[in-house]
Amino acid sequence: MKKCRVIPFLLIVVFLISSAGPGWADKYPSKPIRYIITLMRPAAGSTMFWPRAFQKPFEKELGVRILIENISAGTTKVATLEAMKAKPDGYTLIHMSDPAWVAYYYSKTYDTKVGR
């Protein structure tokens, strides 16, 4: 008879704990967002235009600053490595015009078994 009372009680406790989770989460975004732009040429053209065009509307919508950082060294590899080194918290974004080499380079520089 006691088993019949314990199971519904445990189900209620599990439901209450699981439904309270979203209330504990931090508000996102709560700090400035870093937006890295990889450049193969001097800063010009659509690679620079679109991030700058959407910066102000996104800042207004999100309520935080978006810090655009242009990195033009090493044919986008330096900027990609900079993004890979960033803390994986969703506050670092990367914009590139030619990401074709990234999967190959990423697989050679990142060991998934031990982390960064």
C-alpha positions as CSV (number, residue, x, y, z in Angstrom):
1,M,0.0,0.0,0.0
2,K,2.8,2.4,0.8
3,K,4.2,2.1,-2.8
4,C,1.0,3.5,-4.2
5,R,1.4,6.7,-2.1
6,V,5.1,7.2,-2.8
7,I,5.0,7.0,-6.6
8,P,2.5,9.9,-7.1
9,F,4.4,12.0,-4.5
10,L,7.7,11.4,-6.3
11,L,6.1,12.3,-9.7
12,I,4.8,15.6,-8.2
13,V,8.2,16.5,-6.8
14,V,9.9,15.7,-10.1
15,F,7.4,17.8,-12.0
16,L,7.8,20.8,-9.6
17,I,11.6,20.7,-9.8
18,S,11.7,20.3,-13.6
19,S,9.2,23.2,-14.1
20,A,11.2,25.5,-11.9
21,G,14.4,25.2,-14.0
22,P,13.7,28.0,-16.6
23,G,13.2,30.5,-13.8
24,W,16.8,29.8,-12.6
25,A,18.4,30.5,-16.0
26,D,20.2,33.8,-16.6
27,K,18.6,36.3,-18.9
28,Y,20.3,36.0,-22.3
29,P,22.0,38.2,-23.4
30,S,23.2,39.9,-20.3
31,K,26.5,41.2,-21.5
32,P,27.9,42.6,-24.8
33,I,28.2,40.2,-27.7
34,R,31.5,40.0,-29.6
35,Y,31.0,39.7,-33.3
36,I,34.3,38.7,-35.1
37,I,34.5,39.5,-38.8
38,T,37.1,37.6,-40.8
39,L,38.5,39.6,-43.7
40,M,40.7,38.4,-46.6
41,R,41.0,41.9,-48.0
42,P,40.9,45.4,-46.5
43,A,37.7,46.2,-44.7
44,A,35.1,46.9,-47.4
45,G,32.3,45.3,-49.4
46,S,29.5,43.1,-48.3
47,T,31.6,41.3,-45.6
48,M,31.6,44.6,-43.7
49,F,28.3,46.1,-44.9
50,W,25.8,43.5,-43.6
51,P,27.2,43.2,-40.0
52,R,27.3,47.0,-39.7
53,A,23.8,47.4,-41.2
54,F,22.2,45.1,-38.7
55,Q,24.3,46.1,-35.7
56,K,22.0,48.9,-34.4
57,P,18.7,47.1,-35.0
58,F,20.0,44.0,-33.2
59,E,21.4,46.1,-30.3
60,K,18.0,47.7,-29.9
61,E,16.2,44.4,-30.0
62,L,18.5,42.5,-27.7
63,G,19.2,45.4,-25.3
64,V,23.0,44.9,-25.3
65,R,26.0,46.2,-27.3
66,I,27.3,44.2,-30.2
67,L,31.1,44.8,-30.5
68,I,32.3,44.2,-34.0
69,E,35.9,43.2,-34.3
70,N,37.6,43.1,-37.7
71,I,40.5,40.6,-38.0
72,S,42.2,40.4,-41.4
73,A,45.4,38.4,-40.7
74,G,46.2,34.9,-42.0
75,T,43.4,34.6,-44.6
76,T,40.7,34.3,-41.9
77,K,42.5,31.6,-39.9
78,V,43.6,34.0,-37.1
79,A,40.0,35.2,-36.7
80,T,38.6,31.7,-36.7
81,L,41.2,30.6,-34.1
82,E,40.2,33.6,-32.0
83,A,36.5,32.5,-32.1
84,M,37.5,28.9,-31.3
85,K,39.4,30.0,-28.2
86,A,36.4,32.0,-26.9
87,K,34.4,30.6,-24.0
88,P,31.4,28.6,-25.4
89,D,28.7,30.7,-23.8
90,G,27.1,32.2,-26.9
91,Y,28.6,35.6,-26.6
92,T,31.1,35.3,-29.4
93,L,29.9,35.1,-33.0
94,I,31.9,34.8,-36.2
95,H,31.1,36.1,-39.7
96,M,33.1,34.9,-42.6
97,S,32.7,35.0,-46.4
98,D,34.4,31.6,-47.1
99,P,34.2,29.0,-44.4
100,A,35.0,26.0,-46.6
101,W,38.4,25.3,-44.9
102,V,37.1,25.6,-41.4
103,A,35.9,22.0,-40.9
104,Y,39.3,20.6,-42.0
105,Y,41.3,23.0,-39.9
106,Y,39.0,22.7,-36.9
107,S,39.4,18.9,-36.9
108,K,43.2,19.2,-36.9
109,T,43.4,21.8,-34.0
110,Y,40.6,20.8,-31.7
111,D,40.8,17.5,-29.7
112,T,37.2,16.6,-28.8
113,K,38.3,14.1,-26.2
114,V,40.2,16.5,-23.9
115,G,38.6,19.9,-24.8
116,R,40.6,22.9,-25.8
